[in-house]
Amino acid sequence: MGSSSETDVKIAGGAQPAQDAPPRFPYWHVWTDDGGMTRQTRCELTAFHLHRMAADAAPQWNDLLVTSEATVLVANMPVGWIGDWHENPKPQWIIPLSGRWFVETTDGVRVEMGPGELSFGGDQNAKPDAHGRVGHRSGTVGDAPAVVMIVQLNDKKWVAARPGAFK
């Protein structure tokens, strides 16, 4: 039943070859530089490999980022919500599910994100800037709540992770 080729993908009506090259997926990485200023860098997830999640499942491109204990929560930020200057409490992936939200770092960069976008919060160990701001501020954008899934990494090795840590 089906093809034995690792690059065949089962779809309705038959098998179709998967794309030849692994995909790339962009994300924003919030981090702290050596001076304690927080920054945002556009990075890409690039370590995708074809893998079957189950023996009878078609292969899919997976990038195994972390094997670690984690805390997963869903947060609903109401319209107009602002989380004033703070560090991410733990290294964490933030995945918008609905609505829009923003993150502003002490270097003055503000990024707005919505569903289908991804951010990693690694701004632990930030220091106050000349205005007393530490870490980042975040909040909702527009007239709808922002609902995000947060995956907090409990392994201390990810504290203050720099761009490029997830290769």
C-alpha positions in Angstrom: 0.0 0.0 0.0 1.6 3.3 -1.1 5.1 3.9 -2.2 8.3 2.8 -0.4 10.1 6.0 -1.2 10.9 8.1 1.8 10.1 11.2 -0.2 6.6 10.2 -1.3 3.8 11.9 0.4 0.4 10.3 0.6 -2.5 12.5 -0.5 -6.0 11.8 -1.6 -5.8 10.0 -4.9 -2.2 8.7 -4.6 1.4 9.6 -3.7 3.2 12.7 -4.7 6.9 13.5 -4.2 7.8 15.9 -1.3 9.7 19.0 -2.1 13.3 18.3 -2.9 14.9 20.7 -0.5 14.0 21.1 3.2 11.9 24.1 4.0 13.0 27.2 5.9 10.8 28.8 8.5 11.4 32.4 9.8 11.1 33.5 13.4 11.9 36.5 15.6 14.5 35.9 18.3 14.4 38.3 21.3 17.8 38.3 23.0 20.2 40.2 25.3 23.5 41.5 24.0 26.7 41.7 26.0 25.8 45.2 27.3 22.4 44.0 28.5 20.4 45.7 25.7 17.6 43.6 24.3 17.4 43.1 20.5 15.3 41.2 17.9 16.9 39.3 15.1 15.1 37.6 12.2 16.3 34.0 12.2 15.3 30.9 10.3 14.7 27.3 11.3 16.7 25.3 8.8 17.4 21.8 10.2 14.3 20.1 8.7 14.5 16.3 8.0 11.9 14.0 6.4 10.4 11.9 9.2 7.4 9.7 9.7 5.6 10.5 12.9 4.1 7.0 12.9 4.9 3.9 10.8 1.8 4.3 8.5 2.0 8.1 8.3 3.4 9.9 5.3 6.8 11.6 5.9 6.8 15.2 6.8 9.5 17.8 7.2 10.4 18.1 11.0 12.9 20.4 12.7 13.5 18.9 16.2 14.3 22.1 18.1 14.5 20.9 21.7 14.0 17.7 23.7 13.5 19.0 27.2 10.9 19.4 29.9 8.6 22.2 29.1 5.6 24.1 30.4 2.8 24.8 27.8 0.1 27.3 28.3 -2.3 29.4 26.3 -2.6 33.1 27.1 -5.5 35.4 26.1 -4.4 39.0 26.1 -7.4 41.3 26.0 -7.8 44.3 23.7 -5.5 47.1 24.8 -3.4 44.9 27.0 0.2 46.1 27.6 2.8 44.1 29.4 5.2 46.9 30.4 9.0 46.4 30.4 10.0 42.9 31.6 12.1 40.0 30.7 10.7 36.7 29.5 10.3 34.7 32.7 11.8 31.6 31.0 13.2 31.0 27.6 10.0 30.5 25.6 8.5 30.0 22.2 5.4 32.2 21.6 3.0 31.1 18.8 0.1 33.4 18.0 -3.1 31.5 17.5 -5.5 34.5 16.9 -5.3 38.2 17.0 -2.1 40.3 16.8 0.5 41.3 19.3 3.7 43.2 19.4 7.1 43.0 21.0 9.3 46.1 21.5 12.9 45.7 22.7 15.2 48.3 24.3 17.1 48.9 21.0 13.8 50.5 19.8 12.7 47.7 17.4 9.0 46.9 17.5 7.7 43.8 15.7 4.1 42.9 15.2 3.0 39.3 14.8 -0.1 37.3 14.1 -1.1 33.7 13.4 1.6 31.8 11.4 4.5 33.8 12.9 6.8 32.7 15.7 8.9 34.3 18.3 11.5 33.1 20.8 11.9 35.0 24.0 15.5 34.7 25.3 16.0 38.1 26.8 16.9 36.9 30.3 19.8 38.7 32.0 18.8 42.1 30.5 20.0 45.3 32.2 18.2 48.6 32.6 18.9 51.0 29.7 19.3 54.8 30.2 15.5 55.1 30.6 15.3 52.3 33.2 13.7 49.9 30.7 14.5 46.2 31.1 13.8 43.4 28.6 10.9 44.1 26.3 7.3 45.3 26.4 4.5 43.6 24.6 0.9 44.1 24.0 -2.1 43.5 21.7 -2.6 45.2 18.4 -6.0 46.1 17.0 -9.5 45.5 18.2 -9.3 41.7 19.0 -7.7 39.9 21.8 -4.4 38.1 21.1 -4.4 34.5 21.9 -0.9 32.9 22.0 0.5 29.5 22.9 3.6 29.7 25.0 6.1 26.8 25.3 8.4 27.6 28.2 11.7 25.6 28.2 12.6 24.5 31.7 16.2 23.5 30.9 18.5 26.3 32.1 20.8 25.8 29.0 18.3 28.0 27.0 18.4 31.0 29.4 19.6 34.0 27.4 20.0 31.9 24.2 21.4 33.9 21.3 20.3 33.9 17.7 21.5 30.8 16.0 21.0 28.6 19.1 18.4 26.4 17.3 20.4 24.9 14.5 
